[in-house]
């Protein structure tokens, strides 16, 4: 039960670095992984659009717009599909993506493991607190009930 509570609280108490790097694109990822007892692991990526590929996002530019897509992954549930458009940002905007996944090992290991993702993406420089203390300009929540069904209950 404590692991479930740790997963549920991922976006409630996010700590950010004291400052964000300057960059055309800044990505802040918070991962709660069952492999480390859901201890939050945070990473800040800065630079161009190629930085987000390390966390299974695809960023593209069309003029002044930044598109954010999730690349297909190896999740057992929800089932992986082709890349998914999450949102489009204009300069100065921030997007938030939340998702949870159930993974399996190889066919020789029928075990399950879980991950909960919280990702912020900024298009252009923003204040550090913008990720947590302000409502994002775009917000996509793909968290699901990991054992099937259509309703995910939140506390």
Helices and strands as residue ranges (DSSP letters): H 2-8, E 25-33, G 34-36, E 40-47, G 49-55, E 57-62, E 65-70, E 84-89, E 94-104, E 112-123, H 130-133, E 138-142
